[in-house]
Amino acid sequence: MYHYHKIFKNDMQMYLNIQTLSLAMAGFVLFTDFFGLSAYSKDAEKELSPGERFHHETSLTWRGVIGDVFRSKPKKPPQYKNYPDSKIIKLPKPAYRGIPLEEAIGKRRSVRNYSSKPLTMFQLSQLLFSAQGITGKLYDQSLRTAPSAGALYPIEVYVIANTIEGLPQGIYHYDVLNHSLELVKSGDFSKEITAGGLEQEMLGDADVTFVLSAIFDRVRHKYGERGFRYAYIEAGHISQNIYLQAVSLGLGSVSVGAFLDEKINDLIGVDGQTEAVLYLHAVGTL
Ligand SMILES: Cc1cc2nc3c(=O)[nH]c(=O)nc-3n(C[C@H](O)[C@H](O)[C@H](O)COP(=O)(O)O)c2cc1C
């Protein structure tokens, strides 16, 4: 009995020592950070470019983390965006089994020349599923093919359909939950997407251009301004999935970061502030 008591006492002592040490270390970090003794505080004194300022002001510091608790944050927007009155096009079930992952990684290249052969609905379905399809569940939360900070999924995917067998030309929104398309507007937008993409011709030649936008408040309500970074990073994950799926389907694709923001925001009908386009990804047959 005495023996157990002694062990318990020693454990308690060790636990208390670790607690004290951790508190002292956290105190030191907070002290240096709060009173501007850290390396970052020197940057604040010099003139920063817009990019440097964005990076600096969204860098995590203890002061920022604590200050964030008291800062007001936007309300959480709905997890899923929908176009309730739009025409719905159900996509075929994604069931493709392609080449080994290592082969797809090894073969991946940005491809900007495509054949005149149209894309099939099955290929479109597979590409969208790899971009953002639902692959799991954690409690009430659906999980997707690409990772997302806090599983908050800020990215929306739009489809600029140019030459797809059985799908009229137009702009569609990808309904992740139902693996279907919602028609945003009908028509041939190959000229508009090329003009908005600084005259990069492959955008108008591609069978499909995926437009990745972010609803920033989905991440901002939890992570504050740093959430913007998380949205950009996530768009990269999604684009890589499209690249690899395109290779596996024997298609060519290229991601595009150079575009006139206002033109592409207008094209898909988002305001550029609460929701803004981050990235484009063109795909075509070879
Ligand atoms: C963030 C980002 C933006 C890009 N923007 C463009 C673009 O606007 N136009 C383009 O033709 N390629 C663009 N690319 C593709 C790169 O040019 C390409 O990845 C690079 O030349 C390397 O070639 P690879 O992808 O074939 O390996 C972009 C790639 C990334 C990651």
The ligand as a Gaussian input file, in Angstrom:
#p B3LYP/6-31G(d) Opt

LIG

0 1
 C        0.526000      28.308000     -59.273000
 C        0.737000      27.935000     -60.717000
 C        0.323000      28.794000     -61.707000
 C        0.498000      28.459000     -63.046000
 N        0.018000      29.285000     -64.002000
 C        0.153000      28.964000     -65.301000
 C       -0.383000      29.807000     -66.307000
 O       -0.981000      30.832000     -66.040000
 N       -0.220000      29.409000     -67.604000
 C        0.424000      28.251000     -67.947000
 O        0.510000      27.969000     -69.140000
 N        0.936000      27.422000     -66.995000
 C        0.814000      27.754000     -65.687000
 N        1.301000      26.909000     -64.720000
 C        1.964000      25.646000     -65.116000
 C        3.467000      25.801000     -65.058000
 O        3.916000      26.614000     -66.116000
 C        4.131000      24.416000     -65.115000
 O        3.723000      23.657000     -64.013000
 C        5.654000      24.508000     -65.143000
 O        6.098000      25.082000     -66.324000
 C        6.312000      23.148000     -64.940000
 O        5.933000      22.271000     -65.971000
 P        5.158000      20.889000     -65.700000
 O        3.860000      21.221000     -65.013000
 O        4.936000      20.311000     -67.072000
 O        6.011000      20.038000     -64.848000
 C        1.141000      27.243000     -63.388000
 C        1.552000      26.374000     -62.385000
 C        1.347000      26.708000     -61.065000
 C        1.775000      25.745000     -59.985000

